[in-house]
Structures are given as structure tokens and as C-alpha cells.
């Protein structure tokens, strides 16, 4: 449900037909605002009113950790009173006095939630974690008290049942439908006993998923991998070794060397490490994270989460959690998602086997006598890649300084496509000294919003990269968006240039694609604004913006050697792009495996999930599920194993039964790239068209129709498979394409997505 009754509390789970109604002045309410005469408590403290800073950005200089609990409690009390006023309104239910009034409720709660959960993700403390543990189940219960209130639902249903006779804008209609369907999906039409059980499950899920998130983060930040000698780290750069020495000293073991884990199974330093035993040690520390190998074990929580989700689905008459939770997706059933992924498995499995054979050949050439293992894979894949394509990752990094990547690359792209301009500012308080802020100016010179950029890894930040809002765009409140991007780039030692890898450049463009989706929001209602879209659509606008990082005009503006100022050579870029099709057996395979593992966990019936109640049974089910995929999982483990799969287990819903979204939206992305190429590439005309048909639409219309309005047709999966080298490009000898033989899908078998 995207309606505001849940949007204000859904921040606990975060960490990203019709045309929309035009913006402008708010029309007067047809009925009196119920809050005018109702007995609504007054809030106190910082969060009781909007911030006085530009764009209502949070003033972190005025917020203390002691503010959060009182603000949450007041915010919930105020929203309860606002909802009760809607219920007690003697006037007949109307769109304004029920649906819009509900959308307007909970403003104080929304303000505290957006700030609090932003910090627990990006700059947490022990005290914030304690508050999170305390408040998350209370917020879940509060949300349920609204969405499962039978008297409130009676009014919402009365409006919904009368919708054919009402004059509404398309966005009004979308809000009404989302509100009604969201309450039904929450349990409004269940029996009293069923609703009470759903409430209890929701509260428990909130507690255990919060605990999972904290333990998974601790397993990453606290299970530092120590090495006794510098020789064990042979192959790493001097700065990496110095960083390892500094971290060991910080962790109380001076004279040793320490490497912090990152969130994915593979670790970025493995390819450079020459010592095989050291590689194995680092990899296994990551692979066995939080699975009971050390003191941290999330498996009991996984068992509980899976059982609770399956039980909740059964209360709604659904066979499993995946069927229950996919009700509002672009892909509307687990089987449709599985069918989409399954068509890739034969070609992918063949590619994994072929690439493993190539790596074993390389290992023999190097005089070694072992077969490739996951901790060896990237080291030898990089050797083969360097020979075939002559790409040196360290050489590539010399052309990517972080500030230039952002300001001369990402911002330049946004200017050329959309006419945006950016101004760095230092007068806006931030939550950490490493955060940069910018005012974003629209194509007509007006202020569009405020952007925060938080690039560097630190122990107080969870892994990965993400985008969210401090303030949502809304014509209802005349608010412009305040948006932040969070990354986890290893910070260079003091005095050294901040160079970033090609992958982190890609991620920077990706996350700003999310930001653009938020900045171009053009909605009246905040719960439909910007990135408030289906889970399997929201990644698409971000992924398509990755294409511009290697566009010649954009590259020439930002990819400059940090010492010589030389623009990255065209030949090097061509090698990078050619090399991008190599190693897809691992790069693409680990994502497909994670997506299929996610579906396996959430296709369990209530009885099946209840039978997995011991940590060892969690591990056994994971092993069974992975063995059934038909992929080489022993050589290519999933990007996240169950015990640290934060996307699907760290919030009551999150990406559960939705990790396939990264693959589905990658298909939309590559189909869109083909559209841009066919229509002239990096032009304002193309940017304005994409902004009008996709980026400005929020959650106001059917996603298939939205895509067809942009591309003029349904998307086709072929362009993704070609880009990955899993099928031959059109008109090309199939055997000439890396990865396009020995089991690759022939052109005629590649289906097209319906987009519906």
C-alpha cells in the first residue's frame, strides 16, 4: 500500500490508465478539513513543525538522539487522533473528507521517521540501534491500528464503491485505488480473529527483521579479517596495505593488517591478492558470515521470518508469501517471475562452465595445480580479461576521481539530457562531515530541490548503495524534494586522490538515476510521488542512467587522468565495453542465483516454512534450494547468502520475493537503451520525452502503459541477453559472441516481456 497511512511508518522498512493531475495551486476542499474542529493534540519539539531550512531540509544541528522517542510517540498520538476524526466525521464519506484527509494525516510522524531511518542506515550509533529495536514494533502496531481499523475501512470502502459516480482527476483515482487495495491487502476484509493474528505477526516481523538487519550489519562491520604479515597481502597497493594496517591498529591489533568485509559475498580486494590461502581466508569469512561460524548467527531469525510470512499469506488464502506480496507488481505472479528468470538458466549455466574451464587453463599456465574456486575466480578472470582485452582495472581507476565523476560526469549528463544545473553549498547542516550538498536547478532556472551525496564507507553505515528522500515532492503541501544518495566507496588515505573503480562510477550514475526519479516527481499526493512505484519498476529508471557513464561526450567531460589530465583513451573505453561481456557467468550468475534463492524462500507454504525451525535446517534448505537451480553454485555462489541477505530479510517486506526486480528492470533498461540509441542518444528532446513519460509519473498509472508511452511498444528481453553476451547480437555470427555458444539461447527462442 502506498497510501500515506502507511507511507509515514514505512520508513522503518526502507532504506528506494491515467496521467497525473497538473501541479499548481491546491483546490479548496469540498468539505471542511476534519482536523479544524477535531481534538488533535499539538506536537512539541523539533519535529512538531516543518524545518525552517531551505526546502524544509532537516537541521541536524538541532536534533539530538533524545528527541526521537518523544517525537515518535507524539507523532503516533497525533495521527491516531486525525484518523479518529475522520471516523467520527458525521458527514457522509467523500474523497476529500476520507481519502485526502487520510493522506494528510501523520505529518509529524513522517518527519521524524524519514530522518531517523536515514541515520540508522547511514550513520547509526548504539543508541539509535536501541531506539530502532524499541520503536519498530510500535510503529508496526500503529500502522496496523489504522490499516486494519474496520470503521475507517467502512468509510474508505463507501468512497471506493461510489467511484464510478465521482468526478476525479486520474491521480485522485490512483490514490483512491491504492488506499482501498492497500487496506484490503493489509487485512481489512479478514475476520476479527484473523486481523488480530495479522497484527501480532506484523509486530513480530518488525522486531525480528530489525534484529536481522542489525546482526547482519554487525557481522560485516565487526567480523574484520586479520592477517599477521604484510606478505599475506602481496599484490595489494601500498595504500590498501596501509589502510589495512590502520584498521588493525584501530581494532586494537597494531602491527597486524585487517580487511573489513563489504556486503556482497565476493570481496573487492580478492582479485589483487597473490596469496591463495589469504584469498580463501577472506572469502570464507564473507561466505560464512552470520551463519553460526562465529558468534553471530542470523539463521534462527530467518526461520522465524519465513514462517511468519508464510503464515500471514495463508491467512489471506494465498499459497505462499510470494503470491501474497506480488499483488501490486509489474510482474504479477511468482510463476511469471520464475518463467522470466528460467529462460536465462541454460545459457547462463553453459557460460559458467565454459568460463570455469578457461580459468582452469589460465591457472595451469601460471604453473599452479588446482581447480578454480570462488576465491580464485576474479583473480584469474581478470588475468584472462587483461589478456583478451588488455584492461587493467588499476589503470582504469586513474581516470576516475570521485568529485569529477559526480560533478563533471553525472551532473553533466543531467544537464545535457534534462537541462539541470547544480550549485554546491556549505550552509546546509549534514549528518556526517563527508556528506556533500547541492541545490538542483530545473531547466527553466527555478529551484528543483536539494541533493545530498554521502559517498564513503564507514562502520556506522550499512553496506550497499541507496537513495531516499528527507522530503517528498508534493503539490498537496507545496514541497520540493530533498533527496540523498548513499554509497560505500572505500575512502582514500589522507592526502591521496580519491579514485574510484569503474563499478563505483557505474553505481554513482545508477543512484543518481533514482534521485532524478525523485526530483522529477510531479504529483499532488506524496504517497504517489517519485519513486513510490512497484518494487519491480523502481530500479528501472536508475539502471537506464548507467548507460551515459560511457557515452563519449560524457566520458570526455569527466574521465581525466588524475595526474596528467589526459582524457581516457577511446581504445581503453572500447576494451572496457568489450570486456563487459566477459565473466557474465559470475557477474550475472550471482544475481540470478540470489533472485532464485529469494523466490525459493518465499514460495514455501505455511507448513513447509514451519518445519524449518532450527539453524541447521535453514542451512540445509538453502543448500537444497541452490542445488535445484541448475547453475554452478559451488563455483559461483549467490551474491548474498541467506544469513546476510539484507534485501529480503531486514524489513517486514523489503525486497522479499522481489530480488528478481533487478533482472526484470535490467531487461527494461537494455530495451530502453536501444530506444535511446535509435532516437539520437544524449539529446534534450530524448531527455524531455523520458521525463514526461516515465520519470515524472510516480505511482500514478499502469507500468506497462507507462513503458509503452515511452518506447511505443512492449519491452523485449533480447537486448539484455545480447548486452550480456548470452545470445548473439542481431545479424552477428552466434559463435563470435563471448558466451553465445554451448547452450546460449538462439535468437528465435528469446521471448518478449508483456509489460503488464
N, C-alpha and C positions, 0 to 999 in steps of 0.2 A: 504494500500500500504506500502510495506516495503522498497521500493527503497529509496536511500539516499536523493532524493529531498525532501522527507517528513521526513525522519529519523532525519534530523538536526533540524527540528522545532517541531517534535512530542514530544520532551521533555516536552513541555507545557502540554501534556496530561498524562504524566507519574506519575508517581510515581507509573512491570515486568513485473519410476521414476528413481531418479538418485543418484549417490554417489558424494560426494564433491570432488572438484579438490584437488590434493595434495598441501601441502604447500611448501615453499621454495622460491627461488629467483623469482622475478617478471619478466615475459617475456616482452621484449620490445613491445611497442605499434606498431601496424601495421601502423597507421597513426601518423603524428605529433600531439603532445598534443596541443589542440587548444589554451590553455592558454599561450603557448610560444610566440605567435605572437599577441594575443588579448590585448586590452587595459583594463587590470584588475587592479582595484585600489589596493593600498598597505594598509594593515591594520596597525594600531598603537596601542600601549598599551599592557597590559599583555596578552590578548587573541589572539594577532596577530600571535603568533608563539607557537609551542608546548612547554610545560613546560620542564625545564632543570632537574627536579627532576627524580629519578628513575621511570621507566615505564611511564614517562610523567604525573605523578600524579599532581593534581593541587596544587600550592603553595599558601595556604591560607594566608600566611604572606604578600603576595604581591598583594592581591586582596582587593579592597575596594568597598563599595556599589555604589560609584560614577563611577566605571568602567563599570557597566553593560549596561546602556542605550547606551553610545557611542559604546561599543563593539557589541551590538545587531545591531545597525544601520549600523556600518561598515560591519559586517558580512552579513547582508542582501544585502547591496550595492555590495559587492564582489560577492556574489552568483548570483545576477541578472546579473552582467557583465559576469560571467562564463557561465551562461545559454545563454545569448545573443551571446556569442562567438560560442557556439555550433550551434545555429540557423543560424548564419552568415557564418559558415564554407562553402566555395564553393565546397568542396569535397562531393561526394555522401555519404549519411548516411551509416555508418557501425556500428558494435557492439562497436568498440573501440572509434570512434570519436563522438558517440552519447550516448550509454548506459553507457559505462565505464566513459566517460567524465562527465556525469550527476552524476554518483556515486561519482566521485572525487570532485564534487563541494560542496561548503558550509562548508569547514573545520573550519574556524574561527567561524561561526555561531554555528556549532556543539559544539565547545569547550566552548563557553560562555553559551550555553543552558544547557549542562549537569551539569555544576557547579551551575548555577542559580537555576534551578528547583530542584536540590538536596537540596539546602539550604531552599527554600520556603517550602519544605516538612518536613525537619528535624530540622531546626534551623532558623525559619523565624524571621523577625522584621517588625515593622510598615513600614519602608522604603522599604523593599523587597516586602511587600504586595502592596504598592503603585506602584512600578515598574511592578509587575506582572499584576495589573489591566491595566496599560498603555500598556505594551508590548504584552500581549497575543493576543488581536485582530489584532495587527500589524503583528505578526508572522503568524496568520491565513491568513491574506490577502497576505502576502508574499508567503506562501506555495501555495495558490490558483493561484497566478500570474505565478507560474511555472507549476503546475499540470494541469492548465486549459489553458495553452498557446497553441493556435491552430498550430502555426508554429513549436513549439517544438514537439507537438504530431505527426505532419506530418512526422517528421524525425524518431521518435520512431516507428510509425506505419510502415514506409517503412522497417525498420530493422526487425520488427516482421513479416511482410508479407513475407519476404525473408528467414525466419529462416530455412526452410527445406533445403535450398541450402548452409547453412553456416556450417562451422566446429567449433563447440563449445564444451567446457567441459560441464559436467552436471551442474556445478554451474553457468557457463555462461548462460546456457539455463534457469535456475531458475531465475536469475537476469533479463533476458530479459522478461520472462513471468510476473514476479512481477511488473516490471516497466510499461509494457503495460497495464496489467489488473488494476493496481493501478490508472493509469491515466484515464482509462475508468470509473472506479468506482468513481473517483473524478468528472467526468463530461465532459471529453474531447470530447465525441461524442454527447453532447447536442447541442441545438441551441444556438446562441449567447445570446438571451434573457434568456434562461434557465441557461446558465453558469453565467450570471451576477447575477441572483437571488440566485444561489448556493453560489456564493462568498459572497453576502450580508448575507445569512443565516449562513455561516461558521463564518463570523466575529462576528455576533451577538451571536452565540452559544459560541464562545470563551469568549466573555465578560460575559455572564450570568452564564456559568459554573464556571468560575473563581470566580465570586461573590458568587455562591452557596458554593464552596469549602471554601472560607474564612468565610462565615457566619456559615457554619456547624462546622468549627473548633472553631469559637468564641463561639458558643452555647455549645460546650464541655468544652472549657478552661475557659470561663467567667461565666458560669452558675453553679458556685460552690454551693454545697448544704450545708447549715449551720445548726448546731444543737446547742441548748443552753446549754445542760448539758452533762456531761460525762455519766450519766446513760442511755441516749438515745443510746449510742454506746456500751452498755453492750454486751459482747461476743467477741468484737474485742480484739486483742492482745494489750499489753501495747505500743508496738512500733507503731502499727496502730493508736492508740488513740493519741500518742504523735505527730505523723505526721499530724493528723487532727488538733491538737491544733496549731502546727507550721504553717499550711496552713491558718488557720483562722487569725492568727496574721499577716501573710504575706499579707492577703487580707484586712487588716485594721479592723479586729474584734477580738482583743485579748480577751482571756477569753472564747471564743466560740470554736467550733470544726467544721471543714469543710472537705468535701469529694469531690474530683474532679471527674467529670464524665469521663468514658472511652468510646470508640467509639461505642460499641455494646449496644443493648437495655438492656440486663442483665448487672449487675454490680458485680464485683468480691467480694465485701465485704458483699453483701446481705446474703449469707448463714450463716455467723457468727453472724449477728446482731439478738439479742434476742428480741428487742423491735419491735413489729409488726408495730406500727404507724411509727416508724423511717424507717423501711424497705419500707413501702408504699411510704413515702415521697421521699426517694432516688430513688426508681424505677420510680415513676411518673415523677420526674424531668428528668430522662433519656428518658422515653417513650414520653413525651410531648415536647421534645427538638426541638427547631426551628420551632414549628408549630403554632406560634402566641400566645401561652400561656404566654410567656414573650415578651420582646421587639423584639426578633429575630424571623423572620418568613421567611422561605425559600419557602413556598408554591407558591407565585407568580412566583418565578423563575422556579419551577418545571413545572408549567403550560406553561410557555413560552418555556422551553426546550423541553417538549413533543410535543408542537405544531410545533416548528421549525423543529424538527427531522422528524415528520410525513410529513410535507410539503416537506422537502428535498427528502424523499423517494418517494413521489408522482411524483416529477419532473423526477425521473428515471423510472417511470412506475411501481414502487413497491407498494404493498398494504399497507405496514407499515414499520416502521424503522427496526424492527427485520428482516424482509425479506431482506431489503437493506443491513444491516450491517453484515449479516452472510455469505456473499459471499465467504469468504476465510477460513471458519472454518472447523474443522474436522467433526462436525455435521453441515450439510449444509442447514438446514431449521428450522424455528421456530417449525413446527409441529413435526419434528424428535426429537427436544429437549423436547417438551411437552410430546410426547409419552414416551420418556425415563423416565421423572420425574413422569408421571401419573401412571406408573405401580407400583410405590412405595406408592402411597397415601392410598390405602385400608389398607395395613399392618401398615402403619405409623399412620393413624387415630385411628385404633384399639389399637395400642400401647399407644398413648396419653391418650385415655380414660381409659385404664387399669392402667396406671401409676398414673393418677389423682385419681382413686379410692384407690389405695394403699396409696397415700399421705394423702387422707382424713381419711383413717383408722388410720394412724400414728398421725394425728392431734387429733383425738378423744382419742387415747391412751395417748397423752400428756395432756389430760384434757381440751382441747380447743373446742370451739363450733363455728367453721367457716369452710367454704369450701376453699380449696386451691385456691390461686390467684397467678398471675405471681411472685409477690414479695415474696411469701412464697415458691414457688416451690423448689428452690435449697436448701433451709434450710432443708425442710423435706425430699427431695430426698437424701440429704447427710446423714440424720439420718437413713433412710431405707438402704441406701448403706452400712453405717457403721455396721448396724446390720447383714445384709446379708453377707457382705464380709469383715467386720471388717477393713475397710480402713479409716484412719484418715488423711485428707489432710494436716493438720499441721504437723503430724508425717512424712508424705512422704517428705515434703519440707526440713526436716532436712538433707536429703541425697543429696540435690542438691544445691551446691554452684556454682554460675554463672561461675566463671573462670574455675573450674573443668569441668563443663558441656561443655564449649566450647573447652578447650584445651585437656582434658583427655577423653572427650566423642565424640564430633563432629569431632575434628581433628584426634582422634584415629581411628574412623570409616573410615575417608577418607584415612588414611594410610593403613589400612587393606584391604580395597576394591580396592584402586586405587594407592597405593604406594606414596601418597603425604606426604610431611613434611612441617612444619611451623616454622617460626622464628619471634618472637615478636620484634618489632623495635620501637624506640622512636625518630628517626631522621626525620620522615615524618610529616610535619605540618598537623594538623587536624582542622576541622571547629568548634569543641567543645572539651573541656578538657576530656569529658567522652568517646571519641572515641578511640578505640584500633586499632593498625595496625599490619599486619603480611605480611612477604614475604612468598609466597607459592612456594614450590619446587616440580617439577614433579618427576615421578618415576625414571627417569634417572639422577636426581640430578640437572637438569637445572632449572632456574627460570621460573615459570609458570605465575606468576602475583602478584598483590598486593591486600590485603584484608583489608577492614575497617569494624569494628564492633562497632555499635552505639546502646547500649542496653537499655538506661534508658528513662523513661517517663519525659517530661518537657513541660511547657506551649507553648514553641516555636515550638513544633513538632506536626504534625497531628497524629491522632490515628492509631492504627493497626501496621502492620509489613510489610516490603517490601525489595526487592533487586533491585539494578540497577547498572549501570556502570558509572564511570567517564571516562574511556577509553575502547572502544570496541576492542576485538581481531580482527585483520585484517592482512592478508598477503599483501594486496594491499599497506598498509602503514607500514608494519613490526611492528605493535603494539601488545603488550601483554595486557591482560585485567587488568583493575583496577576496582574492584568491591566493593560495600558496602552493608551491611545488616543493616537494621534499625528495632529496636524493641521498645516496650513501657513498659518495666518492671518497676514497682514501685521501686524507689531507697531506699535501707535500710538507716536508720538513721546513722549518722557518728559514727564509732566505732563498729557497729554491722555487723555480717557476711552477705554477700549478698546472701540470699537464694532465690530460685525461685520455683514457683509452677510447678507441673507436666505439666500443659498446656503450660507454658512458655518454659519448656525443649523441649516439642514437637515442639513448634514454632521455637526454635533455630535450631533444626535439619531440619525443613522444609525450613527455609530461606537459610540455607547453601546448601540445595539441589538446590535452584535457583542459588546460587553462583557457584556450581560445573557445572551447565549447561552453565554458562558463562565462567568459567575457561577452560573447555574442548572444547570450540569452536575451530573449525579448518577450518575457511572459509577465502577465499580471500577477499570477499566483506563484509564490515562492516554491511550493511543493511540486510544481511542474517545470521549474526553471532550470535551464542549462543542462547539467549532467544528470538530472533526475530522470533518467531513462532506464530501459531494461538492462539487466546485467549483461546480456549478450549483444548489446548495441553500444554501450558506453565506451568500450575500448576502441571501437572503430574510428571515430574522429581523431583520436590520439595516434593510432597506428599509421593512418594515411599521411600524417605530417612528417613521419620519418623519411618519406621519400625525398624531401627537399634538402636533407643534410648533404647528399652527394650531387645535387643539381649543380652543374658547372658554374652558373652565375653566383649561387650562394656560396659554394666552396671557395671560389676565387676571392670572396669578400672576407672570409674568416679563417680559412685553413692556411695559416702563415707559420713558417718555421720560427720557433721561439728565439733562435739566435740570429739567423740571417735575414728573417723577414720574407724569405722566398715562399711563394705560393706553392701549395702541394702540387707536385707534377701530375699532369694528366695521366701519364703512364702508370703511376702508382695508384691513382684512383681506379683506373681500368683493371689493374691487378686485384685491388680490393673487391671490386664488384664481381669479377670472375671467380675469385676465391670464395665469395659468399655462398656459392652453390656447393662448395666442398664442405664435408663434415656435417651435412644435414642429418646423417644417421644419428648423430649425437644431439646436435643443436635442436633440431625439430623433434627428434625422438623423445628426448627427456620431457618435453612439454606435452606431447601426445600421451605418454605414459602417465604423467601426473593427472591429465584430464580424465583418462580412463580409470585411474585409481579412484579419483573423486567420485565418478559415477558408480563404481563398484560399491563404495561405502554407502552411497545414498540410494542404491537400488535394493537394499536389504529390507525385508518385511519386518514387522514388529517382532515376530517370533524369532527370526534369524538374528536380528540385532541383539535381542535379549540373551541369546545363547552365547554371545561373545562378551563375557563378563570378567575375564582375567587378562592381565597384561600379556601373558604368553599366547592367549587366543587372539589378541589383537595382532601380534606379530605373525601368527600362523595364517590369519585371514589375509593380511597384506601379502604374504608370500604366495598364497593360493591365487589371489586376485591378479597379481602381477604375472604369474605363470600362465594365466589364461589369455593374456593379451596377444600372444603370437609375435612378440617382439623380443629382442635380445637384451632382456632386462639385467642379466648378470654383468654384461659389459656396459650397458647404458642404463643406469638406474634413473628413476624418475627425478625430475627437477626438485621435487620435495617429497620426502618420505612421510609416512603418516604422522610420525611423532613430532614433526616440526612443520606440518603443512598448515601454516597460519592462515592462508587464504580461506580454507574451508572449515577450520575448527576454532578460530579465535573470535568468533562472534556468533550470536544466535542463528544467523543465516549466512551473511557474508557471501562468499563465492561458492558455497556448498551447492553441489550439482550444477555448478556454473563455471568451473575452470575451463570447460570446453570453449567458453566465450572467447578466450584469447585466440583460438583456432578459427572459430566462426568469423570473428571480426577481422582476422588476418585475411580471410577469404574476401570479405567486403573491401578491405584495404587494397589488396592487389588488383581487384576488379576496378576500383576507383583510380588507382594509379594508371591503369590502361586508359581510362576515360580522360584523365588529365593529359596524358601523352598525345592522345588522338585529337585533343582540342587546343593544343598550343602551349601546354605546360604552365610555367610560372607567370601568369598574367592576372591583372586586376579583374578582368572580366570573369575568368575562371574562379578566382577567389570570391568575388561577389556572388557568383552563382552558387558556390558551395556554402557560403554563409547563409544565403537566403533559403536554400532548400534543406540544409542539414543542421548547420551549427546554431542557427537562431531558433530552432523549433522546439528544443527541450523535449518534454514528455507529452506533447500535446496531440500527437497523431500516430497512426499506424506506421510502424517502422518500415514495412515493405513498401508502402505507398511513399513514404519519405524518400527511400532509396530510389524508387522509380522516378520520382520528381527530379532527383539529381541526375541519374545516369540515363534515364529514358528506357530502362529495361531492368529485368531481374539480374542479380549478380551471378557470376559463373566461377566455379571453383578452379577451373583450369588455369587461370592466371596465377593463382597462388602456387599450384603444383609446378608450373613452369618456372616461376621465380626461385623455387627451392631446388630445382634440378631433378624433381621426381618424375617429370614427364618431359618429352622433347618439346621445344618451342615450335610453334606452328611453322610448317614449311622447312623444318630442320631435320637432318638425319638423327633419328632417335638415339643411335649408339654414340653420337658425337657429343651428347649432353651428359655432363657428370651426373651420375645417379639415375640415368634414364634407361638403363638396361637391366637385365636379370631380374625381372619382376616388376619393373615400373609400369604404371598404368598406361596402356596405349591410348592415344588421343580419343578414340571413339567411345571409351568407357567412362570418360570423365563427365560426371553429371553437373547440373547447374542448380544452385540454391534457389528456392522459390521466393525467398524473402518474405514469406508470410508465416 
